[in-house]
Amino acid sequence: MKAPPLPRSLRRWPLLLAAAALPLAATAQTAPPDSAATYKHQLGLTASPVLDGFFKNNRSLPVGLLYKRQTKPNQALRLGLVLNQNYARQKSNPFATNPATRRNILDLQLYVGREWQCPLTRRWVAYAGLDAGGGYDRFRNQTEDIRDGQIDTFSESFLYQDNVIFATYHIFIRPLVGVRYQLHNHLYISAETNIISQYSNLKVDAKNSLTRISTGEVSSAHTIIKNSSISTFLRAIGQVTLHYCFK
């Protein structure tokens, strides 16, 4: 016995459902991914926080730029620059009870590297990589003070001047692992953990002098110390970056 034929209105339902599904399929195929891997260029602003004494030591962070060029869907080249400049000056009061000081700090670092990426979800991406580079650090402290003394039972005033410079050159390699979160199609934030192995060359140049104000007589000393070292250390949060992505 044959089944009775379907009414004409029910025969149209499969065609209507297929027609309704076409726009959804097209939308699913053309929906842009959340990952930044589709953008060739990524430019970020970096900061390197210090976990020890977090609120005290992070008031002035070394900041820098990190440029990434996406070479493959899961690989990118890295080029970074870090710069920290700090200058402070304190004048002595009119009664010369405290010294006048000048302090200048300069940190400069340049590095290149490569990273390999592994998407975890639509917005989370894990990655690992390696950076190599070099840097220059310079710390200068100058002090000038009026001191009282005694020579042959006579009171004398002396001008004490001190100038110390710490200059360090270093080269390093830096394996890293990190994770990033896509905030927007063009914006993501990332955090990295790294292990730094570096060779450093330090030079300390210290000069000081004592001038007898009444006669202008000067006694001085000059010391130079040089030292080289190799070190390896872990930075749990080596770098935090906010990246903007563009084609």
N, C-alpha and C positions, 0 to 999 in steps of 0.2 A: 504494500500500500504506500503510495507516494505521499510525502508531506505536502500540506496545502501551501500554495505560493504565498510569499510575504507580501504584505500590502506595499503599494508603490512608495508611500512615505517612508517606510522603514528601509527600503532598498537604498535610499539616498544617504543614510547615516554614515556608512563607511567612507563615502566620498567627502562628506562634510568634515568628518574627523581628520582625514588626511589633509584636507585643505587648511584646517585650523592648526595642524602640527607643523606645517611648512615654515611659518614665521618663527616659531620657537627653535626649530632646528637651525635656521639661518642665524638667529641671535646667538645660539650656543657656539656656532662655528666662528663667528666674528667677534666674540667677547674678548677684550684685551686682557692679557694675563696680568697678575699683580706683581710678578717678579720684575726686577730692574734689568734682567739679562737681555731684554729686547732693546735696551738703550745702549748705544755705542759708547757714550761719554758719561762719566759720573764724577762730579766735582764736590769735594766735601771739606767741611771745617772740622778740625780735630782738636781734642784736648786730652791731656794725660794726667788724670787725677792721682793723688797720693793717698793711699788708704791709711797710713800711719798718721794720726793726728789730722783726720779728714777735714774738719771744719777750720782748723788753724792753718794748715799747709796748702789748702786749695783756694785761697783768696786771690792768688795770682798764678794761673796755670800757664805752662808753655802751650801756645796754640800754634796751629799750622794748617797747611792745605794738603789734601790727598786727592790726586787725580787718578781715576781708573779708566782704562780703555778696554772695553769688552771685545776680546779677540775671537771667542767662541761662546756658545750658549752657557757653558759652565766654566770659562776661564777668563781671566782679566790680568792685564799688566797694571802695575802700580808705580806711581811717582809721587814722592812726598817731600815736603819742606816744613821744618819746625823752627820757629824763631821766638826767642824770649829776650826782651830788653827791659832793664830796670835801672833807673837812676834815682838816687836819693842824696839830699844834701842837708846838713844841719849846721847852722852857724852858731858860734859861741856867743853867750850873752855878754852884755857890756862889762860885767864884772869878771869875766874869764874864769868862771867856776866850772865850766864844762867845755870839752874840746869841740873844735869845728871838724866835721867829718864829711867826706864825699865817698859815695859807694856806687860802683857801676858794675852791672852784671849783663853779660851777653852770652846767649846760648844759640848756636846755629847748627842745624842738622839737615842733611840731604840724603835721600835713599831711593832705591828702585827695587822692584820685586814682582812677584807673580802670585796669583791666588787661584785655587780650584774650588768651585762652588757646588753645593749639593742641596737642592730644594727639599725642605721638610714638609711644608704646607704651601698654600697659595701665597701666604705673606711671610713665612719664616724660611730663612735660608742659612745653612751652616757652611762654613768655608775654612780652608786651611791654606797656608802659603809660606813664603820665605822672602824676607827683605834683606838687603845688603846696602851699606852706606858708610858715611863718615860724618864727623862733626867737629866743632870747635867751641870750647867753653872758656870764658874769660871773666875773672872776678878781680876787681881792683878796689882797694880800700885805702883812703888817704886820711890821715889824722894830723891835726895841728893844735898844739896846746901850750899854754904858758904855765911854767912850773917854777916854784920857788925853791932855792937851795942856799947853801952856805959855803963860802970859800974864805979860809983864814979868818974865821969868826965874823965875816961880813956877809950880810944877806944879799943874795943875788937873784935875779929873775932870768929864766932860760926859756928859749923858744924850742919846743920839741916838735919835730916833723917826722912822720912815718908814712911810707908808701910801699904797699905790698901788692903784688900782682900774681895771681894764680892763672896760668894758661895751660889748657889741656887740648891735645889733638887725639882723636880716637877714630878707629874703624871698627865695624861690627857686622855680624850676621844675626838675623832675628827670625827663627821659626815662629809661626803664629797659628792660632786657631781662633775663630770668631763666629758670631751669629749676628744676623741682621733682621730687622722687622720692617716690612713695607708699610709706611704710613699713608702713602698716596702713590698714584702711578708714577709721579716724578720725584718722590721723596722717601728716603728710608734712613733709619738710624742703626748703627752697628756698635758692637763692643768686642774688643780683642784681648786675648791673653797671649803673652809671648815670653820666650826665653831668649835673653840677650847674651851673646858671647862677644867680648870686645877686647881690643888691644888699645891701651891708653898710654900717652906720653905726656908727663906733667913737668912743667917748669915753674918754680917759685922764685920770684925776683923781689927781694926785700931790701929797702933802703931806709935808713933813719939817721937823723942828725940832731945835735943839741947845740944851740947857738947862745952864747953869753951875750945878753942884750946890751950890757954896759960897754963892752969892748968889741963886739962883733966876732969874737973868737968862736970857731966852729970845730966840733969833733963829730965824725960821721963813721958809719959802717955800711957795708954793702955785702949781701949774701945771696948766692944763687944755688938753688937745689934742683936737681933733675932726677926724675924717677920714671920707670916704665913698669907696666903691670898688665896682666891678663886676668880677666874676671868673667864669671858666668853667673847670672842671677835671673830669677823668675819675677815677672810682673803680672799679678793676678788680673788687674785691669790696666793693660798697657796703653790703650787708646780707645776713646769714645768719639764717634764721627757722625755728623749729620750730612747726608749726601743729597745732592740734587742731580737728577738724571735727565739727559737730553740726547737727541740724535745728531 
